[in-house]
Amino acid sequence: SSHSGFRSKVPKPPKPFSLDCEAFKMVIKTDLCAYTEYRIYPGHGEKFIAKDAKVHFFISAKADALFHQRIKPVKLRWTQAWRRMNKKGKVEEGGKKKTRKAQKFQKAIVGLSLDDLKKKKAQKPELRQAREAAAKEAKQRATQKKPAAKVAAPKGKADKGAKL
C-alpha cells in the first residue's frame, strides 16, 4: 500500500432538529372487548347494543357468539379472564409471599436454668468434656454402691418391649 494512513477529517453535518418523540406520540383510541378483554383498534371488532342500551364491543364474531351463548369467559383458556383467574401473565412486584424463617429460641431444660445453659455453651469444649467425664465417673460410683437398683432397671425395659 503506497498510501500512508492519512485521511482528511470531514466534519459530520449536524443532526436535524428533532422534538422529544415521547412527548408527541400518536394516541390511538382503543376499546376493550367486553368478552375477551383484548384491545380493539379502530376499524376492527363488532359493536352490540343491548335492549337496555348497554354498548358491548367484541373483538371478533367468535367473541360475540360466545357472549350470546352465555359461555363464561373464565372457562376459556384464551381469554384474559381465565388468565387472571389462574394467575398467569403479569407477575406482581412483590413476587410470591415470603415465608418467615423460624427464629432460634432457647428454653430452659428441666434441671438447668437458661443462664446455666448459656454458661455451659460458652465454656471451651475441653473443659466441658473434662466436666462431663467427671460427672460420668460420679454416676458410675453411685451405681456401683447400689447394685440392686441396676438389676431392677432391665425388668422394666423388658415389660415395655412386650406389646400386644
N, C-alpha and C positions, 0 to 999 in steps of 0.2 A: 504494500500500500504506500503510494508516493505521497498521499495526503497526510499531513500531520493532523492531530486530533482537534484542530481549531475549527470552531463554529461561531458564527456571529450570533449573538443573543438578540432575538427579536422580542420586544415586549408583547405580552399577551393582551388582546383587547379587553377592556373592562366588561364585566358581566352586565347584561341588560338589567335595568331597574325592575325589581320584582316585589310585589307586595307579599306579606306573610300569607302563605297558602291556607293555613289552618283557619285564619280569620274569615276567609271568603269561600269556604267550601259550599258547594251547592246543596241545598236542603231538598230532599225528596220526601214528599208526604207519603208515608206508608200506613196501611191499615193492618190490623191483626185479624187473622182468620178466627172466626167465632168457634170453630171446631178444633183445628189443629194448633192454633196459636202461632202459626208461621207468619212471617211478614208478607203482605201482599203489595206489590209495587204497582204504580199507575198502569192502567191498561190490562191488568190481569184480574182474575177472580170473578166471582159472581156475587151479586147483591140480592138478598132476600128480605122482603119486608113482610112481617107477620101481621095478622089481623089486629093485634094490639099496637100497631105502628112501631114495633121494635125492628131496628135495622140490623141484619146479620150479613157480614161479609164472609164468603168462603173462598179459599184459595183455588179450589177445583170443584168440578161436578161430583167427584168422588166424595169429598168432604161434605158437600151439600146433601148428597144422597144418604150418607151415613147419619147425618144430623136428623134428617126427616124419618129415618128408620128408628130413631131414638136409640142408637147404639152409643154407649158411653165412650167418650174418647179415652178414658182411663184404661179401658180394656184393650186398646190397640197400641202395639209397641212403638209404632212410628209417630205417635202424637207427642206433643210436649207434655200433656197432662200425665201420660204414662211415665215419661222420663222423670217428671217431678215426683210422682208417687214412689218410684223405685230408686230415687236418689242417684240418678245418672247425670252426667254432664258437669254442670258448674260445681266446683269444689269450694266449699266455704273457706274463708281466710283463716278461720280458727283451726280448720282441719278437724280431725277426729277428737273426741273428748279424751283428754289425757287422764289416764288412771293415776291416782295418787299412790306414791310409793309408801309402804308402811314404815313408820319411823321406829327405830330401835328404842325399846323401853326396858329398863331393868327393874325387876321387883325383888323384894327381899325373899329369901328362901327360909323355910321353916328351920329355926336354929341359927340362922345368920341374918343379921340386920343388913340393910343396904350399905351402911358405912363400912361394916366388916368386909362385905363383898368387894367394895371398891379398894380397900386396903390390900386385900388378898390379890386382886388383879394387878395392882401397882407394884407388888413385890417382884424381885428378879426371879426368873424361873429356877435358878439353882437353889435359892433359899426356900422356895415353895416346895421343891422336890425333897429337900432335906427335912422340912417340917412334916410333909406327908409321910415320909419314911418313918419318922419318929412316932407319928400317930398310929401307923400300922403296927409297929413294934408293941406299943402300949395295948392295942387291941388284942394282939396275939397273947400277950401276957395275961390279959383278962380272961381269954378263952381257955388258956391252959389251967388257970386256977379253978374254973368251973367246967369240968368235962361232961357233967350231966346235962348241961344246957346244950352242948354241942350235939349230943346223941338225940335230943328231943327235936331238933330242927329238921332232920331228914324225914321223920314221920309225917310232919305237917306237909312237906313237899309231896310226899307220895300220895296223900289224900287229895291234894289239889289236882294232881295229874289224872286221877281217875274221873272221867266224865262219862255220863250216860247219854 
